[in-house]
Structures are given as C-alpha cells and as structure tokens.
Amino acid sequence: MFDAVEFLPSVNSDSPTSSPTSSVLPSQSQLLELTRIFFQQHHPLLPCIHAQAILDRISDPQWAESSPLMWSILATVARSSEAIEILAQRKMWYERAMFLYERSVVSNGDVLRNVQAAVWNVYLQFMEGDILQASLRLAQAYTLACMHGFNRIDDDRKPTHVKIPLAHAMEEEECRWTMWAFFLLDRHINYLHGVHFVVNDHMFYVNYPCNNLANSPSIEIADAELFSRDLELWSLTLPPGKSSGMPITRLFQKAVVLLGRIVEYENIVPIDADQKQRAAEYLKLQSTLVQFWIPVSTHLSNAFHDPYVTWLNIILHTCSILLNYPVSVCGKTDGLPSKFAQGSANHQGFLRAFRGVQAIVDLLKQLLTANQSLSTLLNPLLAPSYFLCCRFLVARWRQTHDESYRIQWGLVVDLLGRMADKGFHLARLFKDTVARDVQTGGPAGPLVHLGLEDGMVE
C-alpha cells in the first residue's frame, strides 16, 4: 500500500544523521524528577500530554530509551535548568530527541507520541530563536498529523478511509490538545511577520478540548464545543444552566484564533478581495474583540494566580494593537516598516494601538508591584508581544520626547533580559534589536527578515 509518510520532507539540516553515542538516559529516579518538573513548569504553556500515561511508562527503561517524546521532555527541562549537570546535557538530549523523532516518523512509530514530541521540538527551536527551523519543523509535524487525520478528528464528513490511530477517549483528547498546541505555537511564532501561517483553520476540524488534561482520570465530553471560523457563531460564555464561566483556557484559545484572523485580514489579502466584504469583516473582528472583555472581566480577580489570565489579557491587547495599526508588523516591502513612526504622531490608528501598548505596560506594572512570581511574566510565548510594545514605545518616545516612555520600554526590556538569563535566546535577540532601534533612530527594517538579519538563524 502507498505510504505517504515516506514522502514527508525532512528538515534534519541540524539533526544528527546517526544516533548520538554520548547520550545517556538519566537514572529512573532522575527521570521521574525531571518529568515532574516538565509537567509542573513547562507543560502548562502547551498542554497536550496526559501526565500519568507518561509517568506510568518511565519504569520501562526500554520504552524511555527509545521514546522521542521522553527525550524531548528531557531537552525541554534542560533548556532552562539552573542545575549545571542538567544544563550541560541539553544539546545531547535535544540531538537524541531529534534523531529518534526522525527515525520514528519514517518507521511509522506511535503517531500521537511523535507529534507530541514535535510540539516540544518546535518550542525548543522557538526558544533558541531559530524561527526558520521552528516554522519548518512545525510544517513537517503538522503535515504528519494531518496525513493521519488528526486535523479532522471531529469531522463527521471525513473520508471513510481515514482511520485515526487513537486507542481510546483519553488519546482522542490528547490529540485535540496536541492539535491546539500546534495552532497556538503557529500563531505565536508567525504573527509578528504576518505573511504565512502553517495551520490552515479552514481545514481544522478539532473541538475545543476539555478544561484540564493534566492527570485527569476522565474526559469532560459534555463540555465539548465545536471549532468554527464564523465569528458570529462564537460563544464566549457557557450555555444557560452552567454554574461557572467558560474555562479560561478556552477563552485563551479563541483569543489566539482571533489574533490569527486579524493578522490574516491585515496582511494576507486575497487577490480577488471585495472591499465591501473586507469592511464587514473588519467590523466583525472589532465587535468580537469588544465582546471578549465581558467574560474576561470575570477572571480578572484571578490575575495574580492564573498565568492564563495574564496571557489572555496581553493577547487581547495585542489584537487591539494589530487591528488598529497593522503597518507596525507588516513586512511585505522594505519601505513600509521604515515608515513605522513617520507621520504617526497624530495618526488615530497609531494612537488607538498605543492605548493597547499602555494597557500591557500597566498590567506588567501592576503584577510587578504586587511582588508576584515572575514566572507568569516570563512566559516565552509572550516575548513577541513584549517586543512589539518596545517598538511602539521607542517610536512614541521619539515623537514626544517624554522620558516616561523610556522608563516603560526599560521595564519591558528588563523582562526580555530576564527571559534571556533563563536560556531564552530569542528574547536576547529581541532585546538587542530594541537597543539598535534606540541607537539608529527608531524601528526600521522589515520584521519578516528579522530571523535572517538579526542572527536568529545560525
């Protein structure tokens, strides 16, 4: 039978062609401890794995030694570990993870575990600042998932020959979370340049997943909600009769969908676009963004305790920034970004977008003043929004010569610096780019080329 997986493109330009010989699996006690650290500190950002299913397998050394997912988990923990002996292993563990992943893909290994491993491999490339490789690996892994029908898991009209390789309801829910992890990664990695997304939401037949997958013994089937691109069909509150509000994770997923739709509207314009339809679409995007703040307000009291509340707030303000002043990130031509601040001092779109920047800065100040844990603010996936804020603040400072804006961008740059100190190289590249903006007269140069011109691709 024809095996399409054999024809998947390989992106192993930086992967070992043979098995890394120096990679040694940690002892079982160390393995258990590192896995627990992963689920406590990293997995909440991109939840996609049923923790107990992995913890139950660790006692089998043969499985752990040969599992791409296990090595991806180890590499993720090592990337930001403060333990010198663990940090020293990160390159070898990552190479081992990539070798086993490539081998498992071509040998038709466990598809669900392979694509879960790919989620964290892409995340690690993003952390490293290698946006090109992150996008290529995301495209390969998402293609693998689609070829096995994962993007149509909840499509009643999928072809009868599509047999999704999942054993039970828990794996089905893991599949949903994994596909949404790809979606979230794709939008966060690619919205700054805004010229291409990997995940096509026209062919994304994946329900919003249950509220909590980690260590969950059962699946909340009754809470299932279909994904729809039609904003008019969106529900931002739970149906009547539900005692609590919509889960913050689901609101966040919808906010990221909206972020992608705004970027597509502004930067990916069809050749045959109808101006009346575009005007109606703009109003629909604007209306949806306004409607978000009603359910979000019910979660604000948890802002100091739930990282998703902070993340959701920042993403919604980022949506407002991009909807009002899209030229700030559009990299279609060399000239457009250099006009970022020219004539914008009294530009109503710029001023409306800048209010979103100020809202993000005010939120950061509030959380920092409250002496809360910095972990919420050092979420690596917030770095693009921080960078965007800095570019606006530098531009506004040059327009007004108001030193308060210099103080504000200094606060945001400090957060990027703290991320960099924790091993997040992309944050350091963002920080260095802001420094050059200040020295050279303001934001200039197309962001679409940031990865190539500013050293993100080695």
Secondary structure as UniProt FT lines:
FT   HELIX           4..7
FT   TURN            13..14
FT   TURN            21..22
FT   HELIX           28..37
FT   HELIX           38..42
FT   HELIX           43..45
FT   HELIX           51..55
FT   TURN            56..59
FT   HELIX           61..66
FT   HELIX           68..79
FT   HELIX           84..87
FT   TURN            88..89
FT   HELIX           90..106
FT   TURN            107..108
FT   HELIX           111..128
FT   HELIX           131..147
FT   TURN            148..149
FT   HELIX           150..152
FT   TURN            153..154
FT   TURN            156..157
FT   TURN            160..161
FT   HELIX           169..190
FT   TURN            191..193
FT   HELIX           201..203
FT   TURN            214..215
FT   HELIX           221..223
FT   HELIX           231..233
FT   TURN            240..241
FT   HELIX           248..267
FT   TURN            271..272
FT   HELIX           275..297
FT   TURN            298..299
FT   HELIX           300..302
FT   TURN            303..305
FT   HELIX           307..324
FT   HELIX           326..328
FT   HELIX           335..338
FT   TURN            342..343
FT   TURN            345..346
FT   HELIX           348..369
FT   TURN            370..371
FT   HELIX           374..376
FT   TURN            377..378
FT   HELIX           380..382
FT   HELIX           383..400
FT   HELIX           403..421
FT   TURN            422..423
FT   HELIX           425..440
FT   HELIX           447..449
FT   HELIX           450..453
FT   TURN            454..455
//
